[in-house]
Amino acid sequence: MKKHLAAFAIALALPLAGSLATGCSSDDGGSLSGAAGGSSGDTGFGGEGGGSALTDDQYKQEAVDAMHDALLTELETMASALEALQAAAPTPADRGWDATLDAAAIAQMKTSWQQARTSYEHIEGALAPLFPDIDFSIDARYDDFMTQLAPNGDPYLFDGTGVTGMHAVERILYSDTTPATVVKFESTLPGYVAARFPSTAAEAADFKAELCQKMVADAGELISQWTPANIDVAIAFQGLISLMNEQREKVVKASGGEEESRYSQRTMADLRDNLSGSQAVYAIFEPWLRSKQSADPSLDGQSIDGVVLKGLGDLDAAYSAVSGDAIPAPPATWSAEDPSPADLMTPFGVLYSKVKAAVDPADPKSVVGELDAAAKVLGFPEFNGGQ
């Protein structure tokens, strides 16, 4: 997780450094410590570091510019990985895929898929609320599509209509190793069709030219629309809070085979990527937040920032304590409504308890609660997703 955060913070710091040079006075120190992560007082912006204070409009513009440049890097990385996946897709002239004959190509597609997944999970919180239709097309789960397509579902797995996006491709790539709990859950959905490799040359060709092409096109559309004019920082910040709120749901769904990256069994990696990306995006807003000073700790930006950073750090520690990319297997007797003391002592139960406490929207001292306090101080709409 630290590796992902460091890479994303570097991508964030470079464009932010340029904006600081033009948006702040020359004697403010130019420190990036507050802008790229945990702040210790001198953010590099005016107000705390001794330079002239920026107005809210100036802070807003700094946030828009920094978010655009940093997230664009991730979008371009995702798009390149998806293009590499499409290029690697085998299209034999006289057959479908063969797990042995096409092993190298399938392995390359999985590697590219994981690279694309990492980049998207870094930026999902900010992008999803700004571009919900593209987010659905490229990131919705199979059951989300089945709800939309009921009762007939999507009978053909390999074209660019119906079920699309990264999870549609993941479902095919990992169809020979999908856990039984996932198959059991999905088989109850109206319109369910079992996942499989392309079995004919035509299906293999469609997978490459239609399903993969749809995913590549969606990524390209995100890049074309990711302009400063389309970035609403208030909505993006709400997306950040919403993504933190959803961390508990993402863990809970694992107990019934409903988790996010359920076929590749890398939902734990998704959670880490969500968090590292959220930490880096939050860093964009830190200087603005810390400029809001009040004698009331509940309205003081520096006080709120300290608590947010601690909460994000605690969640980081909880995720780092789990080894591997998969969420720990839930005990067979697990109940999210009323987990037993014994089940809460299992690795899954420990993770569940820590995440639940960290993001509880009903607790004003949770990460979600404190981010909501930050939104209020910044003049953004407060988060109501937990009510």
C-alpha distance (Angstrom), angle and dihedral (degrees) to the residues before:
residue distance angle dihedral
M1 . . .
K2 3.80 . .
K3 3.80 89.0 .
H4 3.81 91.3 55.3
L5 3.81 92.2 47.3
A6 3.79 93.7 48.5
A7 3.79 92.8 51.6
F8 3.78 92.9 47.1
A9 3.81 92.7 45.5
I10 3.82 90.2 54.3
A11 3.80 90.1 52.1
L12 3.79 88.1 49.9
A13 3.80 96.6 45.0
L14 3.81 96.7 54.5
P15 3.82 98.3 60.6
L16 3.79 91.1 35.9
A17 3.79 90.8 54.6
G18 3.79 89.6 57.3
S19 3.77 92.8 49.7
L20 3.78 91.1 48.9
A21 3.77 90.8 53.8
T22 3.79 91.5 56.6
G23 3.80 99.8 32.9
C24 3.84 101.2 47.9
S25 3.75 136.6 54.4
S26 3.79 118.1 -91.0
D27 3.79 93.7 -114.9
D28 3.79 99.6 54.7
G29 3.81 95.6 99.7
G30 3.83 96.9 -113.0
S31 3.80 93.3 -125.0
L32 3.80 116.2 170.0
S33 3.79 94.8 -167.1
G34 3.78 93.9 102.3
A35 3.77 95.6 37.5
A36 3.79 97.4 53.1
G37 3.78 100.9 39.0
G38 3.78 143.2 -42.2
S39 3.80 110.3 20.2
S40 3.77 125.4 -140.9
G41 3.78 100.1 -174.3
D42 3.82 106.6 -76.2
T43 3.79 104.9 80.4
G44 3.77 97.5 172.4
F45 3.79 90.3 -114.2
G46 3.80 125.5 102.1
G47 3.80 118.7 -85.9
E48 3.79 103.5 43.9
G49 3.79 101.3 36.4
G50 3.79 96.5 52.9
G51 3.83 99.3 -97.0
S52 3.77 127.7 111.4
A53 3.80 114.1 -67.2
L54 3.78 118.5 -108.5
T55 3.77 122.5 -128.9
D56 3.79 120.9 -117.2
D57 3.79 89.2 -105.1
Q58 3.81 90.5 53.8
Y59 3.81 92.4 48.2
K60 3.80 89.0 48.1
Q61 3.79 91.5 52.4
E62 3.81 91.2 47.6
A63 3.82 88.5 52.7
V64 3.81 92.7 48.5
D65 3.82 93.2 49.3
A66 3.80 95.1 44.7
M67 3.80 93.3 45.4
H68 3.79 91.7 48.6
D69 3.80 95.2 51.8
A70 3.80 97.3 41.5
L71 3.80 97.2 45.2
L72 3.79 92.1 43.1
T73 3.81 88.1 62.8
E74 3.81 90.1 55.5
L75 3.80 92.0 45.5
E76 3.79 91.3 52.5
T77 3.81 90.7 47.9
M78 3.81 89.9 51.4
A79 3.80 92.5 47.8
S80 3.80 92.1 50.0
A81 3.80 91.2 50.3
L82 3.81 92.1 49.7
E83 3.80 90.8 49.6
A84 3.81 89.0 51.0
L85 3.82 89.8 50.4
Q86 3.79 90.9 51.7
A87 3.81 91.9 47.2
A88 3.81 91.3 51.6
A89 3.82 94.8 50.9
P90 3.82 107.4 115.2
T91 3.80 119.5 -126.4
P92 3.81 107.4 -173.9
A93 3.80 113.0 -168.1
D94 3.79 95.9 -132.7
R95 3.81 108.3 26.5
G96 3.77 147.6 23.4
W97 3.79 125.1 -104.7
D98 3.78 120.6 -45.4
A99 3.81 116.9 -158.1
T100 3.80 90.8 -142.2
L101 3.79 103.5 35.3
D102 3.81 92.6 42.9
A103 3.81 97.3 36.9
A104 3.81 94.9 117.6
A105 3.81 93.3 49.1
I106 3.80 92.5 46.8
A107 3.81 91.0 49.5
Q108 3.81 90.3 50.5
M109 3.79 91.3 49.8
K110 3.80 90.5 51.4
T111 3.80 91.4 50.4
S112 3.80 91.6 50.0
W113 3.79 91.3 45.7
Q114 3.81 91.1 53.6
Q115 3.81 91.0 49.3
A116 3.79 91.4 51.4
R117 3.78 91.0 45.5
T118 3.79 92.6 53.3
S119 3.79 92.5 52.4
Y120 3.80 94.1 47.6
E121 3.79 94.0 47.6
H122 3.81 88.7 53.4
I123 3.80 91.8 59.5
E124 3.80 103.6 25.2
G125 3.79 94.4 103.2
A126 3.80 94.2 58.2
L127 3.81 98.4 36.0
A128 3.81 103.7 42.4
P129 3.83 97.7 67.3
L130 3.81 92.0 43.4
F131 3.82 95.3 49.9
P132 3.83 105.9 22.1
D133 3.81 96.7 161.3
I134 3.80 94.3 53.3
D135 3.80 90.4 42.1
F136 3.80 89.8 55.4
S137 3.79 93.0 47.7
I138 3.79 94.3 48.9
D139 3.83 102.7 31.9
A140 3.83 111.7 22.9
R141 3.79 117.5 122.2
Y142 3.79 123.9 -118.9
D143 3.82 92.9 -104.2
D144 3.83 90.7 51.4
F145 3.79 89.6 55.8
M146 3.81 91.8 45.0
T147 3.79 90.1 55.3
Q148 3.79 89.3 52.9
L149 3.83 95.1 42.7
A150 3.82 98.6 41.2
P151 2.95 134.8 170.7
N152 3.80 98.2 17.9
G153 3.80 99.3 32.9
D154 3.79 119.5 -171.1
P155 3.83 110.6 -49.9
Y156 3.83 95.1 -175.4
L157 3.80 115.4 60.3
F158 3.78 101.3 -170.0
D159 3.80 108.4 57.6
G160 3.80 130.1 85.6
T161 3.80 97.2 -107.0
G162 3.79 132.8 77.4
V163 3.80 109.5 12.2
T164 3.80 107.4 27.0
G165 3.78 141.8 153.7
M166 3.76 138.2 55.6
H167 3.79 96.4 -37.7
A168 3.81 92.0 49.3
V169 3.80 88.8 55.3
E170 3.81 92.1 41.8
R171 3.81 89.6 52.1
I172 3.82 90.2 57.9
L173 3.81 97.6 39.7
Y174 3.80 93.1 52.5
S175 3.80 98.1 33.3
D176 3.79 92.4 116.3
T177 3.83 93.0 55.4
T178 3.82 102.8 33.8
P179 3.84 110.9 137.2
A180 3.80 116.5 -106.8
T181 3.82 91.2 -122.3
V182 3.80 89.5 61.6
V183 3.81 93.1 49.8
K184 3.80 90.0 47.4
F185 3.81 91.5 53.3
E186 3.80 96.9 44.0
S187 3.79 95.1 44.9
T188 3.82 88.7 67.1
L189 3.82 92.4 59.8
P190 3.83 117.3 103.2
G191 3.79 108.8 -108.4
Y192 3.82 93.9 20.0
V193 3.80 117.1 168.0
A194 3.80 119.2 -173.5
A195 3.80 114.8 -113.1
R196 3.80 118.2 -115.8
F197 3.79 144.0 152.7
P198 3.82 117.7 -87.7
S199 3.81 105.0 -83.5
T200 3.81 99.5 -165.6
A201 3.78 136.1 43.6
A202 3.81 89.2 -111.3
E203 3.80 92.3 54.2
A204 3.81 91.7 48.2
A205 3.79 90.1 50.3
D206 3.82 91.3 49.2
F207 3.79 92.0 49.1
K208 3.80 89.6 56.6
A209 3.81 101.1 36.7
E210 3.80 100.2 35.6
L211 3.83 115.8 19.5
C212 3.81 95.3 35.8
Q213 3.79 92.0 38.7
K214 3.81 90.6 54.6
M215 3.79 89.6 54.3
V216 3.81 92.1 47.6
A217 3.81 90.5 47.7
D218 3.82 91.6 50.9
A219 3.80 90.2 52.0
G220 3.79 89.9 49.6
E221 3.80 90.8 50.2
L222 3.80 90.4 52.5
I223 3.80 90.1 52.6
S224 3.80 92.5 48.6
Q225 3.81 91.9 49.6
W226 3.80 95.7 43.0
T227 3.78 95.8 97.0
P228 3.82 128.0 136.4
A229 3.81 89.1 -110.9
N230 3.83 90.2 61.1
I231 3.81 96.3 47.9
D232 3.79 114.4 101.4
V233 3.80 104.7 -174.8
A234 3.79 93.1 -162.0
I235 3.81 91.9 56.2
A236 3.80 90.9 43.4
F237 3.81 90.9 52.5
Q238 3.80 89.8 49.2
G239 3.79 87.6 52.8
L240 3.79 89.2 53.6
I241 3.81 90.8 54.5
S242 3.80 92.0 44.3
L243 3.80 92.0 52.2
M244 3.81 91.1 52.2
N245 3.80 89.0 48.5
E246 3.81 89.9 52.9
Q247 3.80 94.2 55.3
R248 3.80 91.4 87.8
E249 3.81 91.5 49.4
K250 3.80 90.9 50.7
V251 3.81 90.0 54.8
V252 3.81 95.0 43.6
K253 3.81 93.1 51.2
A254 3.80 90.0 59.9
S255 3.81 89.7 72.6
G256 3.81 91.3 67.7
G257 3.80 102.0 35.8
E258 3.82 90.6 -99.7
E259 3.80 98.3 113.2
E260 3.78 122.2 131.5
S261 3.82 108.0 -105.8
R262 3.77 89.7 26.3
Y263 3.81 99.5 152.5
S264 3.80 98.1 50.4
Q265 3.81 91.5 37.3
R266 3.80 93.5 -132.8
T267 3.81 101.2 122.2
M268 3.80 90.6 121.1
A269 3.79 87.4 59.0
D270 3.83 88.1 49.5
L271 3.79 90.1 54.8
R272 3.80 91.9 49.8
D273 3.80 90.9 47.5
N274 3.82 90.8 48.5
L275 3.78 90.0 52.5
S276 3.79 97.8 44.6
G277 3.78 90.9 48.4
S278 3.81 91.1 46.9
Q279 3.80 91.1 50.9
A280 3.79 90.9 52.8
V281 3.81 94.0 46.0
Y282 3.81 90.6 46.9
A283 3.81 88.0 54.1
I284 3.81 88.1 64.8
F285 3.80 89.7 63.3
E286 3.81 97.3 41.4
P287 3.83 98.4 89.7
W288 3.79 90.9 49.1
L289 3.80 92.0 46.8
R290 3.80 93.8 46.9
S291 3.81 90.5 52.4
K292 3.82 88.4 66.1
Q293 3.80 103.8 87.6
S294 3.80 126.4 -178.0
A295 3.79 138.9 160.3
D296 3.81 86.2 -128.3
P297 3.85 107.4 82.1
S298 3.80 90.1 -150.6
L299 3.81 89.1 61.3
D300 3.80 99.4 33.2
G301 3.78 111.8 106.7
Q302 3.78 96.2 -152.9
S303 3.81 92.2 51.3
I304 3.80 92.2 47.5
D305 3.80 91.4 46.7
G306 3.80 91.8 54.3
V307 3.79 92.2 52.5
V308 3.81 92.8 45.4
L309 3.80 91.3 51.5
K310 3.80 91.1 49.7
G311 3.79 91.6 49.2
L312 3.79 92.9 49.0
G313 3.80 88.9 47.3
D314 3.81 91.3 51.6
L315 3.79 90.7 51.1
D316 3.80 89.1 47.5
A317 3.80 89.7 53.8
A318 3.81 91.2 49.7
Y319 3.80 91.3 52.3
S320 3.78 93.6 43.5
A321 3.81 90.3 54.0
V322 3.81 89.2 66.4
S323 3.78 114.9 79.5
G324 3.78 122.2 -142.5
D325 3.80 133.8 14.6
A326 3.81 98.1 -77.2
I327 3.79 127.3 82.4
P328 3.83 110.2 -112.3
A329 3.79 111.5 -91.9
P330 3.82 111.1 -94.9
P331 3.81 115.6 -123.5
A332 3.80 114.1 -102.1
T333 3.81 90.3 -115.2
W334 3.80 95.3 51.2
S335 3.82 118.9 140.2
A336 3.78 119.3 179.4
E337 3.80 90.1 -161.5
D338 3.79 94.8 53.9
P339 3.81 113.3 5.1
S340 3.77 114.6 -170.8
P341 3.82 120.9 -120.9
A342 3.80 89.0 -113.0
D343 3.79 92.7 52.5
L344 3.80 91.1 48.4
M345 3.81 88.4 58.3
T346 3.82 92.6 59.7
P347 3.82 119.3 94.8
F348 3.81 89.2 -103.9
G349 3.79 91.8 47.9
V350 3.80 92.4 49.7
L351 3.81 91.1 50.9
Y352 3.80 91.3 46.5
S353 3.81 92.5 50.6
K354 3.79 93.9 48.8
V355 3.80 94.2 46.9
K356 3.82 92.8 44.6
A357 3.80 91.7 52.9
A358 3.81 93.7 43.3
V359 3.80 97.2 52.9
D360 3.82 103.7 27.8
P361 3.84 103.7 143.1
A362 3.81 90.2 -157.0
D363 3.82 91.1 61.2
P364 3.82 112.4 77.1
K365 3.81 89.0 -157.7
S366 3.80 94.4 57.1
V367 3.81 121.5 98.4
V368 3.80 89.6 -101.3
G369 3.81 91.5 48.3
E370 3.80 94.1 48.5
L371 3.82 93.2 44.6
D372 3.78 86.7 52.1
A373 3.81 88.5 52.8
A374 3.80 88.6 51.1
A375 3.81 90.0 51.4
K376 3.79 90.0 53.0
V377 3.80 92.6 50.8
L378 3.81 90.9 48.7
G379 3.79 90.9 51.2
F380 3.81 94.7 -110.6
P381 3.81 124.1 137.6
E382 3.79 112.2 -87.6
F383 3.80 119.8 -111.8
N384 3.80 115.4 -103.0
G385 3.79 99.5 171.1
G386 3.78 93.3 109.1
Q387 3.78 94.7 54.1
